[in-house]
Amino acid sequence: ARRNWGKGFQNMRLFLTVAVALSVSACGTVTRGSNEDVTFNSEPPGAKVTTSTGLVCAATPCTFPISRKQEFIATFEMPGHHPQQIEVKTEVSGGGAAGMAGNVVAGGLIGVAVDASTGASYDHTPNPVFARMVPIRPERQPVAPSRQRRSGAPGV
């Protein structure tokens, strides 16, 4: 008896192709990437920004691609203004959570592992990062009491 293995292999290949396509299409690393553009703004514009990861922006506004799993502190500096520090955290985003759920539904355990290791399911918050620069006011010098003139005769 001769067996027809060709049809069985075609069905298996079709099944594997569909399974891989579903797994990859739900993978956040593919759809969202492992980096996110984070924008830095200040009021007034033109502040220098330095992140705790070593990125430097000479003058706001500016944008950097930053690893989705990287938390950091942004320090804003501007001559004549108090420096501002803003902590930027990561949190699971709606799109990232949907990608993770898609991985689970489609059976993409590999996709779940990849997304977890790359941080693809995370977003930075706040984004954009905004600092209101507060001017440094010079200390007021004591004002000498003014001489009051008495009404009446001049010079009296």
FENSULCOR-V880423 format. One record per run of one state. SS is the DSSP state (a for helix, b for strand, c for the rest). FROM is the first residue (numbers start at 1). LEN is the number of residues. If there is no record, write none. Layout:
ss;from;len
SS;FROM;LEN
SS;FROM;LEN
This chain:
ss;from;len
c;1;4
a;5;21
c;26;2
a;28;5
c;33;2
b;35;9
c;44;4
b;48;4
c;52;4
b;56;2
c;58;4
b;62;6
c;68;4
b;72;6
c;78;3
b;81;1
c;82;2
b;84;9
c;93;1
a;94;12
c;106;3
a;109;10
c;119;3
b;122;4
c;126;3
b;129;4
c;133;2
b;135;1
c;136;21
